[in-house]
Amino acid sequence: MSVPMLLDFAAPRVRTTVTGVALLIVGLSAVTLAYLQYRAVAQKRAGLELRLADAVRRSNRNPLDAARAERQNEEATGITRELGTPWTGVLADLEAASQASAGEIAVLAVEPDHDKHRILIKAEAKTLPLALAYLKRLQQSRSLRFPMLDSHEIATDDKDHPVRFAMTADWQESP
């Protein structure tokens, strides 16, 4: 018995099925979503790189700018310390003590030491008892605490021989 042989050199036709179309749509959707997500991540990365570059640029300051900022900071600190000194009260007490001596005391210099809240007063009086009376009046002042005579000398180079003296006192902040 012989079996007929069928030779078909043409490929069979592929039929499009609903399942195949559905898989094609799902695949295209997945590729599209992956592309959109890639673009969003790339944009976010570009934004972060710009922010990083800006931060690096700001952190790499010019040394001259840093030195200038340091000088300005020191000046501001000095000004703040000067403004913190209760000059109104201190000078008013010095003036009141000088007026009470009837012009016998001449204040030559007033030098503050801001770190210690201390003030150095250099003055001149006609006699040592007048200088001590001036010191006693300053001991009763409201803005100065613990005024003390540091040194005194008689000026021999002056014809009137005045007594030059130096005293220190702590200042206290006004309430």
C-alpha positions as CSV (number, residue, x, y, z in Angstrom):
1,M,0.0,0.0,0.0
2,S,1.3,3.3,-0.8
3,V,0.8,6.4,1.2
4,P,0.4,9.6,-0.8
5,M,2.9,12.2,0.2
6,L,1.9,15.7,0.5
7,L,4.5,18.3,-0.1
8,D,3.5,21.8,0.7
9,F,6.2,24.3,0.1
10,A,4.1,27.2,1.2
11,A,4.0,28.0,4.9
12,P,0.6,27.7,6.5
13,R,-1.1,31.0,7.1
14,V,-0.8,32.3,10.6
15,R,-4.1,33.5,11.9
16,T,-4.3,36.5,14.2
17,T,-6.0,35.6,17.4
18,V,-7.5,37.7,20.1
19,T,-5.0,36.4,22.6
20,G,-2.1,37.5,20.3
21,V,-3.5,40.9,19.9
22,A,-4.1,41.3,23.6
23,L,-0.5,40.2,24.3
24,L,0.8,42.7,21.7
25,I,-1.2,45.6,23.4
26,V,0.0,44.6,26.8
27,G,3.6,44.4,25.6
28,L,3.4,47.8,23.9
29,S,1.9,49.3,27.0
30,A,4.7,47.9,29.1
31,V,7.3,49.4,26.8
32,T,5.6,52.8,26.8
33,L,5.3,52.9,30.6
34,A,9.0,51.8,31.0
35,Y,10.0,54.7,28.6
36,L,7.9,57.2,30.4
37,Q,9.4,56.1,33.8
38,Y,12.9,56.3,32.3
39,R,12.3,59.9,31.2
40,A,10.9,60.9,34.6
41,V,14.0,59.4,36.4
42,A,16.4,61.1,33.9
43,Q,14.7,64.5,34.5
44,K,14.9,64.0,38.2
45,R,18.6,63.0,37.9
46,A,19.3,66.1,35.8
47,G,17.7,68.4,38.4
48,L,19.6,66.8,41.2
49,E,22.9,67.2,39.3
50,L,22.1,70.9,38.9
51,R,21.5,71.3,42.6
52,L,24.7,69.4,43.4
53,A,26.7,71.6,41.0
54,D,25.2,74.7,42.7
55,A,26.0,73.4,46.2
56,V,29.6,72.6,45.1
57,R,29.9,76.0,43.6
58,R,28.7,77.7,46.8
59,S,30.9,75.5,49.0
60,N,34.0,76.4,47.0
61,R,34.1,80.0,48.1
62,N,36.9,82.3,47.2
63,P,39.4,82.6,50.1
64,L,39.3,86.4,49.8
65,D,35.6,86.3,50.4
66,A,36.1,84.2,53.5
67,A,38.7,86.6,54.8
68,R,36.5,89.6,54.1
69,A,33.5,87.9,55.9
70,E,35.8,87.1,58.9
71,R,36.9,90.8,59.1
72,Q,33.3,91.9,58.9
73,N,32.3,89.5,61.6
74,E,35.1,90.8,63.8
75,E,34.0,94.4,63.2
76,A,30.4,93.5,64.0
77,T,31.5,91.8,67.2
78,G,33.5,94.9,68.2
79,I,30.6,97.2,67.5
80,T,28.2,95.0,69.4
81,R,30.6,95.0,72.4
82,E,30.9,98.8,72.2
83,L,27.1,99.1,72.1
84,G,26.8,96.8,75.1
85,T,28.9,99.1,77.2
86,P,26.6,101.2,79.4
87,W,28.3,104.5,78.4
88,T,25.5,106.7,79.3
89,G,25.5,105.7,83.0
90,V,29.2,105.4,83.3
91,L,29.9,108.9,81.8
92,A,27.0,110.4,83.8
93,D,28.5,109.1,87.0
94,L,32.0,110.3,86.1
95,E,30.6,113.7,85.2
96,A,28.6,113.9,88.5
97,A,31.6,113.0,90.5
98,S,33.7,115.6,88.7
99,Q,31.1,118.3,89.2
100,A,30.9,117.5,92.9
101,S,34.6,118.3,93.2
102,A,34.0,121.8,91.8
103,G,36.3,121.4,88.9
104,E,39.3,120.2,90.9
105,I,39.4,116.9,89.0
106,A,40.2,116.5,85.3
107,V,39.5,113.1,83.7
108,L,42.2,112.5,81.2
109,A,41.2,109.1,79.7
110,V,38.6,106.4,80.0
111,E,39.6,103.0,78.6
112,P,37.2,100.1,78.6
113,D,38.1,96.4,78.8
114,H,35.1,94.7,77.3
115,D,36.2,91.2,78.1
116,K,36.4,91.8,81.8
117,H,33.6,94.5,82.0
118,R,36.2,96.8,83.5
119,I,37.1,100.4,82.9
120,L,40.4,102.2,83.5
121,I,40.0,105.9,84.4
122,K,43.1,108.2,84.3
123,A,42.6,111.6,86.0
124,E,44.4,114.5,87.5
125,A,43.7,116.3,90.8
126,K,45.3,119.2,92.5
127,T,45.9,117.2,95.7
128,L,45.8,113.6,96.8
129,P,42.9,114.2,99.2
130,L,40.8,115.5,96.3
131,A,41.7,112.4,94.3
132,L,40.6,110.2,97.2
133,A,37.4,112.1,97.6
134,Y,36.7,111.6,93.9
135,L,37.3,107.9,94.3
136,K,34.9,107.8,97.3
137,R,32.2,109.6,95.2
138,L,32.7,107.0,92.4
139,Q,32.3,104.2,94.9
140,Q,28.7,105.5,95.5
141,S,27.8,105.5,91.8
142,R,25.2,103.3,90.3
143,S,26.9,102.1,87.2
144,L,30.4,101.4,88.6
145,R,31.3,98.7,91.0
146,F,34.4,98.4,93.2
147,P,36.3,101.5,92.0
148,M,39.9,101.2,93.3
149,L,42.9,103.4,93.1
150,D,45.6,101.6,91.1
151,S,48.4,104.2,91.1
152,H,49.1,107.8,91.7
153,E,52.1,110.1,91.2
154,I,52.9,113.8,91.7
155,A,53.8,115.5,88.4
156,T,57.0,117.3,89.1
157,D,57.3,118.6,85.6
158,D,54.2,120.8,86.1
159,K,54.5,124.0,88.1
160,D,51.3,123.2,90.1
161,H,52.5,119.7,91.0
162,P,49.1,117.9,90.3
163,V,48.5,114.4,91.3
164,R,47.9,112.0,88.4
165,F,46.1,108.9,89.3
166,A,44.6,105.8,87.7
167,M,41.7,103.8,89.0
168,T,39.8,100.8,87.7
169,A,36.2,99.8,88.2
170,D,33.8,97.2,87.0
171,W,30.8,98.4,85.2
172,Q,27.4,96.8,85.6
173,E,24.7,96.6,83.1
174,S,21.6,98.8,83.5
175,P,18.5,96.8,84.3
